[in-house]
Amino acid sequence: MKIRLVLFFVFYGIHVHGQHFKPKKSPRKLRENTIEKITEDTLHSTFLISIPDKVPLHFHKFHTENIVVLSGKAIMKLGSDTLIIHKGDQITIPKGTPHEVINVISRKSLRVYSIQSPMFDGTDRYFIKP
């Protein structure tokens, strides 16, 4: 008896550990930032963030943030450094480090994964007025 194994991927959907994920089309430039929680536990939170224009200067007292750029291009301030970030970049922001997205310079919104450790509930964000 011959066993044939057929693997196939469906363009709109992949099953992983009983969960169904649908890839999202890259949105056109939005009017305001959007944040979608992907997953969390007591040790981390992961968000998908879309930024059409900017994120004001702020810091986190108790959280380290790791950003992975999925699409778009922007000018970012990280501590005393100014960076141009784009698809494929990974940026680590140590707790207490002021950071901001000064300006999105691509046609489409900047889309990033933001992984924060420990779990982020939104209260550890302190804006710095210029």
C-alpha positions in Angstrom: 0.0 0.0 0.0 1.4 3.3 -1.0 0.8 6.2 1.2 0.8 9.6 -0.4 1.3 12.7 1.7 0.0 15.8 0.2 0.8 19.1 1.7 -0.9 22.3 0.6 -1.2 25.8 1.8 -4.4 27.7 1.3 -3.7 31.3 0.3 -6.2 32.7 2.8 -5.6 30.7 6.0 -3.2 28.5 7.9 -4.1 26.3 10.8 -1.6 26.2 13.7 -2.3 24.4 16.9 -6.0 24.5 16.3 -6.1 28.2 15.6 -7.0 29.8 12.3 -5.1 32.8 11.1 -5.9 34.9 8.1 -3.3 37.1 6.7 -4.4 40.7 6.6 -3.9 42.8 3.5 -1.6 45.8 4.1 -4.0 48.7 4.7 -3.8 51.9 2.8 -2.6 54.9 4.9 -4.9 55.2 7.9 -5.9 58.4 9.6 -5.0 57.3 13.1 -2.8 54.7 14.8 -4.4 51.2 15.3 -3.3 48.6 17.9 -4.4 45.0 17.7 -3.4 42.6 20.5 -2.0 39.4 19.1 -1.1 37.4 22.2 -0.1 37.9 25.8 0.8 36.1 29.0 2.3 37.3 32.3 5.8 37.6 30.7 4.9 39.5 27.5 2.4 41.2 25.2 2.5 41.2 21.4 0.7 43.8 19.3 0.3 44.6 15.6 0.5 48.4 15.3 -0.2 50.5 12.2 1.1 54.0 12.2 0.0 56.4 9.4 1.9 59.5 10.6 3.7 59.5 14.0 3.9 58.4 17.6 4.6 61.0 20.2 7.7 60.9 22.4 7.3 58.6 25.4 9.0 56.0 27.5 8.1 52.9 29.6 9.4 52.7 33.2 9.0 49.0 33.5 8.9 47.5 30.0 11.4 46.6 27.4 9.9 46.9 23.9 11.1 45.0 20.8 9.8 46.2 17.4 9.9 44.3 14.2 9.0 46.4 11.1 6.7 44.5 8.8 6.2 47.3 6.2 6.6 51.0 5.6 9.4 53.4 6.3 9.8 56.0 9.0 12.1 58.3 10.9 12.4 57.2 14.5 14.0 58.8 17.6 15.5 56.3 20.0 17.2 57.9 23.0 19.6 60.5 21.4 19.8 58.6 18.1 17.6 59.3 15.0 17.1 56.3 12.8 15.4 55.5 9.5 13.5 52.2 10.0 12.0 50.0 7.3 10.8 46.5 6.6 12.9 43.8 8.2 14.4 46.0 10.9 14.3 44.9 14.6 14.7 47.5 17.3 15.1 46.9 21.0 14.0 49.8 23.2 15.3 49.3 26.8 13.0 50.4 29.6 13.3 54.1 30.4 14.5 55.0 26.9 12.5 57.9 25.3 11.4 57.0 21.8 9.0 58.2 19.1 8.1 57.8 15.4 8.8 61.3 14.2 7.4 60.8 10.7 6.2 58.0 8.4 7.9 58.6 5.1 6.3 55.8 3.0 3.0 56.0 1.1 1.5 53.3 3.3 1.4 53.2 7.0 4.2 51.8 9.1 3.2 48.3 10.4 5.2 46.8 13.2 5.0 44.0 15.7 5.6 45.4 19.2 6.6 42.8 21.8 6.7 44.2 25.3 8.0 42.4 28.4 6.6 41.9 30.9 2.9 41.9 30.0 1.8 45.4 28.9 -1.6 46.7 30.0 -1.3 50.2 28.5 -0.6 52.0 31.8 3.2 52.1 31.6 3.4 54.8 28.9 4.6 58.2 29.9 4.5 60.9 27.3 7.2 63.6 27.2 6.1 67.1 26.2 8.6 68.9 23.9 
